[in-house]
Amino acid sequence: MNIDHLIRLANRIGDFFESLPDHKEGIEGIANHIQKFWAPRMRIALLDFLDGHPDGRTSDAALSAITLEAILQNKQRLTPKGAN
């Protein structure tokens, strides 16, 4: 799984929900979308990456601030059952 591609996908979601006037609603929207529509292996890959790179950055891509915040705040919820 290409982490730079996952970062770009997550940031697109973040860009959409960042436009909401309520920041908390945006955070919830990002987490909810990733939980509902991303395959477990995609979520695992992104969460594993963040374990080693808590700033959400690679040499070619970086999670936006709101996307990183949403994922970190909802890490347990985004972890697929049985992946612990």
Summary of the structure (lengths in Angstrom):
residues: 84
radius of gyration: 11.7
end to end distance: 18.8
largest distance: 35.4
contacts: 238
relative contact order: 0.22
helix: 68%
strand: 2%
